[in-house]
Amino acid sequence: MTYEELLRSVTQALPETEGKIAIERVRFCKSENKAYFSFLSDVLIGEKGFFVIKNALGRAFPGLKFSLRVASPGLAREFLQNPDKYSAPLNHYLIRHYPAVASWEYDMRWAPGNGRVTLEMPDEFSMHYLEKQGIQAQLATVIHDVFRLDTEVGMRVCGDEEKRLRELQQERQEQDRVAAERAQRYEEIAAQAPKEEKPKEKDNRIKGRAIADPPVSIKELTDDTGLVVIRGKVLAVEDKEISGGEMVLLSFLVTDFTSTIRCKAFLHYHPRARKGEETPPITDEEREAVQKVVKAIKVGMGIIVRGDTQYDKFSHETVVMVRDMSSCELPVRMDTAEEKRIELHLHTQMSNMDAVSSATSLIERAAKWGHEAIAVPDPGVVQAFGLEDVEGLGPSIVMEYIDGETLQELLDKGLQLPLQQRRLIADELCQALAYVHSLGIVHRDLKPENIMVDRDGTIKVTDLGLCQSTAAIQNTEQLEEVVGTPAYISPEQIYGDVELDCRADIYCLGATLYHMATGRMLFPLADNDAILRAHVSEKIQAPDPRFVVPTLSEGFARLVSNMCVKDRERRYQTWDEVFNDARLVEEGGMPALRAPDAVSSVQVNP
């Protein structure tokens, strides 16, 4: 491998280093069967980037032991002027070799001055702890390795703690002033409105101060967004004591159905002791106060969080460091469409092949919204005749009886459907779904179990999932739960997108055609969570059905992969486009590739 090829493999693995990294030298020790790689970079390579380069070298030289160093001497001057900006490799070294430093990480600061850098620690104890380890000489070596800079490293307790406390107090006073002005404006507006008796609002604060600022979308957050407010639903919670039992780390996941983010709160049992004071023992009241906060965060609750976004070096993800948090009511999905259309899907979560919602919850939701089922008078769609109270059993669906079998039942028998029958089924399904969509309806749960083949060979689309008009979908709040079947669901349904259209059904039909042609699901994985992750992961594209059935045509494989493109903007946009390519395949033609990476070259094994 030449130097150019080696450098190309590194920049392909880490594109942001393109034109900014060079090989300084490579030395190979034959007796040790070990290579020593040294790179020079114009940008600081963090922990994540370092391991990306290391993995690229491992792939390029399998079985070879090697050592890697990446230096950025061009950043030495900037480091001396603003060491805190480039402190990531230094802090990582401290935490990796002295895990106790993790509890002080957010209180440490690197300060410049007189051609040297100084590490400021939050208190005397933390500073003396590091001094006993001889950390100053070690840090000087790290600085030399990273920046090729020989400089002294000093240590001190944060020099102007009182000033920092005053600034923090002033910041909070300013925030309180703005909140008070906003509250006064609200009171003035309320005073002009008709007087009504209103119950006193409940204090929902869990930690910190009340939050009046509007929330932002989680999908818009980045490492450097700064102070933000988010609102959403708690998905998971965990807590553990850290720093020798001096505090509790509370961590929980929040989703607003645009994305999900982890929130972290460090809950101290009592304020830190001042310089020269001993840390007092933790009292029962202090433990109870912290546990009250921990127990207030429950899975499924609504929460509002205010905090700072930053990159977490431990979990390698963007997190929100919590300042304040309060409980809140989750938005209730409402249907404001004047004309309501729905059919209830009565299959439940009895197996991996079925829906993720129970029949009870679907019927209750329909009744709450005031929906009535509709009959779709199309030969390819099973008719339904409304919600009726059958013999006191409560709201029940009345549907057309079909004398036949589902496509799933045929597949379960291990039958290999003839090519002509597969074409007929695919053609009639496209026509039926195109007709349904012409009425402004999205099926949202197409799968082999919802496709009936009667005794005459006629194809019927049945159990219209939680079928709903596109107008009704777009007039609802965020989804309360994922609606669809994991094996065939579209990525936008998993993300909770309320603006669904025919492209979601096109994806479901593509997954169904794959199953019909191969006898296997698109992603035959062990559990529903793994299947849902495969549907949304850009790294796992729809597998080529010829991996399973080599006799299938390349045109059919291209058609299915175009229907199952993850990004709906690059998927088929209309049923006419699907019809045209299906006809082209029948004539022996080849559809155009909808996305460069649409067909996976990797088989997803069960």
Buried (B, 14 or more C-beta within 10 A) or exposed (E): EEEEEBBBBBBEBBEEBEEBBEBBEEEEEEEEEEBBBBBBBEBBBBBEBBEBBBEBBEEBBEEEEBEBBBBBBBBBEBBBEBBBEBBBBBBBBBBEEBEBBBBBEEEBBBBBEEEBBBBBBBBEBBBEBBEEEEBBEBBBEBBBBBBBBEBEBBBEBBEEBEEEEEEEEEEEEEBEEEBEEEEEEEEEEEEEEEEEEEEEEEEBBBBBBBBBBEBBBBEEBEEEBEEBBBBBBBEEBEBEEBBEEBBBBBBBBBBBBBBBBBBBBBBEBBEEEEEEEEEEEBEEEBEEEBEEBBEBBEEEBBBBBBBBBBBBBEEEEBBBBBBBBBBBEBBEBEBEBEEBBBBBBEBBBEEBBBBBBEBEEBBEBBEEBEBBBBBBEBEBBBBBEBBBEEEEEEBBBEBEEBEBBBBBBBBEEEEEBEBEBBBBBBBBBBBBBBBBBEEBBBBBBBBBBBBBBEEEEBBBBBBBBBBBBBBBBEBBBBBBEBBBBBBBBBBBBBBBBBEBBBBBBBBBBBBBBBBBBBBBBBBBBEEBEEBBBBBBEEEBBBBBBBBBBEEBBEBBBBBBBBBBBBBBEBBBBBBEBBBEBBEBBBEEEBBEBBBEBBBBEEEBEE
